[in-house]
Amino acid sequence: MAVFVQAVITGLAAGAGYGLVAIGFSLVYRLTGVVQFALGELMSLTIFVALLAAAGTGPVTATNVASVRFVLAIAAALAVAAAAGVLVYLLAVRPFLRRAYVMGWIGGTVAAAFAIRGILDASFQRPSYVFPEPIPFDRMVSGGVISLGGGVTLPVRAFYVIAVGVALAVFAAWLLGRTEFGRALQATASDRVGALAVGLPVERLLMIAFALAGVLAGAAAVVEAPAAPVSLDTGALLGLKGLVAALVVGFGSPWAGFVAGLGLGVLESVVTSVHIGGLQLGPQYRDVVPLAFALLLLAMRLVGPASNETE
């Protein structure tokens, strides 16, 4: 039981990041019908821009970079993610969206992803990097570890990641469902021609939506990255899992995508560490089983396009 509880909470911490990425995918898709295939690379961009701003291309640790400087580096990286999201829309999506040319935006977003990957690959050539923890959890509560009894011990940062994920999901749901901006986005998603006719700034709204998706993905990358060494593949893998969560709920509401991300995280954690009878698949199946499960759901047509509701 202790192993199962640890697996569930650890999985929720990982799944919170996937859920935030799923919200970004859903936001863009519901507005434009476009799958933002470059979103995973925007996560990598956020991670490595933060490292670059903190200490160049050299190693970054909690001891060689001041906390304030690292927080500012993260803020700068999130701003870059927002700007990159807008550029992807302007250069890789808008020209084809106007002509309803699906293969155009697919090729454009994939090309943007490869371009970002190429720039990062040329700048960061070591196989992996450490992304320091911005918050010194090791100075809290018995060295950053909480004992829940019954042999269950968990890092404090797991609860922090879950809390940040929930807070950002609440904010996204509120923004899209309770504000004038959110209602304008809903109107644009429902009828773009009508939105233009009543004077809504549709182009500006779409740019903001792509920027917001980039920020959500970047925030997910920042809270997940300190858990393990990061590489150029880190963002792509996180983005893929976020896309799977979004697909499972048919690019649904923010909460649907977030919950699907949580479920995906728990599934991969259980696959990694929990025995079911005499069966334990192990870490080598951590990424395979959840993705295969999502593909099975899609093949069985158990998921489909969502409505335009935001709640």
Secondary structure, DSSP 8 states (H G I E B T S, - for coil): -HHHHHHHHHHHHHHHHHHHHHHHHHHHHHHHS---TTHHHHHHHHHHHHHHHHHTTS---TTTS-HHHHHHHHHHHHHHHHHHHHHHIIIIIHHHHTTT-HHHHHHHHHHHHHHHHHHHHHH--SS-B----SS-GGGSHHHHEEEEETTEEEEHHHHHHHHHHHHHHHHHHHHHHHSHHHHHHHHHHH-HHHHHHTT--HHHHHHHHHHHHHHHHHHHHHHHGGGS-B-TTHHHHHHHHHHHHHHHTTS--HHHHHHHHHHHHHHHHHHHH--BTTB---GGGTTHHHHHHHHHHHHTT------S---
